[in-house]
Structure formats: structure tokens, C-alpha cells
């Protein structure tokens, strides 16, 4: 029998929908949140971080469902994607694969934590890294394909991987740092609401 999401779970899921919206555009509201390097600058985006956190805190099912809701809101025309963009056309642009990948990110991280009887810092680090890799292994090839097919600009997979390296380093630092703090974060959340499904294998 399929278990339905409880009202408290759906409420927490809606919070993560909002966090994904904020994470996509945090550099717009706070322009100083950009990493400057030789070839330009990389805006700090917290989407990957919140997708990973959704999987770990909400579980693989509710976490991935939350991401799907976020994507549907953006597809409907609400400007919740990066650079306040929206619409179905966003999904065929080079960054579309990264948007789709957030579903897998939440599912993978949630699955790893759920399958562990006693999650600890090593499990959180493993789950976080797996989610991050899912993000780039799905997003980067899609970006290359979109650049070639939609924009008709030649780009090899190697060139695409090199172009994404600054973003990967940025996300790696943010997500690994967050994983280290996860035990404290989850502990405080559990005090506020003992029903939070941090790693419920029955989901």
C-alpha cells in the first residue's frame, strides 16, 4: 500500500520549493555572491545544495516530488529559474539538463541516507557527493547536446566539462561543507518537529 504524504511533510516540502526558487537567484539579490576568476565570474547558486538537502531531509520520494513541483511551477511561467527565467523553453536550453537532474539529485541522496540504519557524517558525505555527481553527469552532457543542436555552436564533451569545472568546484565546496553540518541541522529540526522524515525507509 502506497503511503500518502502527511500535511506536515507537504508543508515542509513547500518550504523546499521556495528554497529552490531563492537558491536559483540568490546572486541577483546579493551581487557580491559571485566567484571571480581569470575568465570571468561564477554566480553562487544554491539550487544543488537545496536539492541535496531536500533528498536527505524529506526522503527520496518527497524530496524528488518537491523538485518536480518546483519545475512545474517554472514551466507554468512563474520566474523561479536562474536569472528569473521561466517557461517550457528553459528545458531545452543548455541549463535544462541541470534542472532535470535535480530530481535525480534528491532521489539519490535520499535513497542513500534511507538505506543506512544509522546515518553519520560519512553517509551524509557519500550521499552529498553522489547527488552532486548526478547533477553534473546529467547536466553537462545535456548542456553540450543543447549547445550543439539548439544553438548550433560546436562544443565537445571535454570542452563542456572544462567549462563547468568552476561551477563544480563551487558546488563541491558548498555541498561538502553543508554535509559536515548536517548532523547539527537535522538535530535541531528534529527538536522542532519530531515527525520530519529525515531517513524514513518506509517512504
Secondary structure, DSSP 4 states (H G I P E B T S, - for coil): -PPPPPHHHHHHHHHHHHHHHHHHHHHHH-TT-EEEETTEEEE---HHHHHHHHHHHH-HHHHHHHHHHHHHHHHTT---BGGGB-SGGGGGSTTHHHHHHHHHHHHHHHHHHHT-TT--HHHHHHHHHHHHHHHHHHHHHHHHHHHHHTS-----HHHHHHHHHHHHHHHHHHHHHHHHHHHHHHHHHHHH-TT--SS-TT-
